Amino acid sequence: MSPVQRKLITIIAESALESYLVRDLKRLGVSGYTVCDVRGEGARGKRKGDWDQNRTICLTSICQSALAHAILDHLAATYFEDYAIVAYLSDVDVHRGNKF
């Protein structure tokens, strides 16, 4: 089976947004996702993840290019203005492309 190209969408956001982001991604049509707790530092300061209001998640999903761009457009329109959230796309080669 030859690999096919898809997009990996990576969303780094405050953990309070997790349920909203998952709901939105499912509504837009993603077939699966992964969520991890992460720590780091950026324009809004250091997020240590040592208490609930200071936790950050990394949500990733692999999907076709059109869906990935639709997700980015939705995130920009809905969250970027008011929340600590970063999102970006990467090209990935996957086997079993029918899963994504």
Stockholm file with secondary structure:
# STOCKHOLM 1.0

chainA/1-100         MSPVQRKLITIIAESALESYLVRDLKRLGVSGYTVCDVRGEGARGKRKGDWDQNRTICLTSICQSALAHAILDHLAATYFEDYAIVAYLSDVDVHRGNKF
#=GR chainA/1-100 SS CCCEEEEEEEEEEEGGGHHHHHHHHHHHTCSCCEEEEECEEETTEEECCSSGGGCEEEEEEEECHHHHHHHHHHHHHHTTTTSCEEEEEEEEEESSGGGC
#=GC SS_cons         CCCEEEEEEEEEEEGGGHHHHHHHHHHHTCSCCEEEEECEEETTEEECCSSGGGCEEEEEEEECHHHHHHHHHHHHHHTTTTSCEEEEEEEEEESSGGGC
//
